[in-house]
Amino acid sequence: MFGLLDYLKLGAGALVGAALMAAPAYFYGKAAGKSEITASLQSDRITILKDGTKIDAEALTADDTSLCTLLGGCELPDDGESR
């Protein structure tokens, strides 16, 4: 017959065995998730940089009036209060 200590050893062994079996799946999923997020961030970043390059080149060569036009105008919104 088994004693209490033997059942505890058996339970601890089963727990360690289950953890060892689940660990590879956990770490594989974690690595796959990181690579997927990294890939999506890189593709978004490339799109932003492609679109941003054109705007940056125009902004660097613009004078004050042209820069205001690029930004959509330099007028302050009229909120009804005098400053």
SULBELGI-V715129 format. One record per pair of residues at least 4 apart in sequence whose ideal C-beta (glycine too) atoms are under 8 Angstrom apart, sorted by the first residue. I is the first residue (numbers start at 1). J is the second residue. Records with the same first field share a line. If there is no record, write none. Layout:
I=J / J
This chain:
2=6 / 7 / 10
3=7
4=8
5=9
6=10
7=11
8=12
9=13
10=14
11=15
12=16
13=17
14=18
15=19
16=20
17=21
18=22
19=23
22=26
23=27
24=28
25=29
26=30
27=31
28=32
29=33
30=34
31=35
32=36
33=37
34=38
35=39
36=40
37=41
38=42
39=43
40=44
41=45
42=46
43=47
44=48
45=49
46=50
47=51
48=52
49=53
50=54
51=55
52=56
53=57
54=58
55=59 / 70
56=60
57=61
58=62 / 66 / 70
59=67 / 70
62=66 / 67 / 69 / 70
63=67
64=68
65=69
66=70
67=71
68=73 / 74
69=73
